[in-house]
């Protein structure tokens, strides 16, 4: 099985910042610019929080081709 198709999250040893380019809504995917590429992204923990375009988030890992992010408080 391809490592990009896994349903198990892979957490990065060093979380890094990314910038939201498309709002991340509760239980919906958004987009984040990370390391000069655009990625689909979702919040690591289910939340009612909306993360808006332009906000900086911390990229903590990925699940398949989707980044796992958390907002900066």
SVG drawing of the C-alpha trace seen along z (x, -y; Angstrom):
<svg xmlns="http://www.w3.org/2000/svg" viewBox="-19 -37 31 39">
<polyline fill="none" stroke="black" stroke-width="0.4" points="0.0,0.0 1.2,-3.5 2.3,-5.6 0.2,-8.5 -3.1,-6.4 -2.9,-5.5 -5.7,-6.4 -3.3,-6.5 -1.8,-9.9 1.9,-10.4 3.1,-13.1 6.1,-15.2 9.0,-15.3 9.3,-19.1 6.0,-20.9 6.3,-23.9 4.1,-26.9 1.8,-27.0 -0.6,-29.7 -4.3,-29.0 -5.2,-29.8 -8.8,-28.5 -10.8,-28.6 -10.8,-25.4 -14.4,-24.9 -15.6,-22.5 -15.5,-18.9 -14.4,-20.3 -11.1,-20.4 -9.4,-23.7 -6.1,-24.5 -2.7,-25.4 0.5,-26.7 3.3,-24.6 6.9,-24.5 6.0,-26.4 3.2,-23.9 -0.6,-23.9 -2.0,-21.0 -5.5,-20.0 -5.7,-20.5 -7.9,-19.7 -7.8,-20.4 -6.1,-17.8 -8.9,-17.7 -12.5,-18.1 -13.6,-21.6 -16.3,-24.1 -13.5,-26.6 -13.1,-28.2 -9.6,-29.0 -9.6,-31.8 -7.6,-32.5 -4.4,-34.2 -4.1,-32.8 -0.9,-31.0 -1.3,-27.4 1.1,-24.8 1.4,-21.8 1.9,-18.8 1.6,-15.9 -0.3,-14.4 -2.9,-11.7 -2.5,-10.5 -2.3,-13.6 -4.0,-15.8 -2.1,-17.9 -3.1,-17.9 -2.9,-21.4 -3.7,-23.3 -4.4,-27.0 -1.9,-29.2 -3.7,-30.5"/>
</svg>
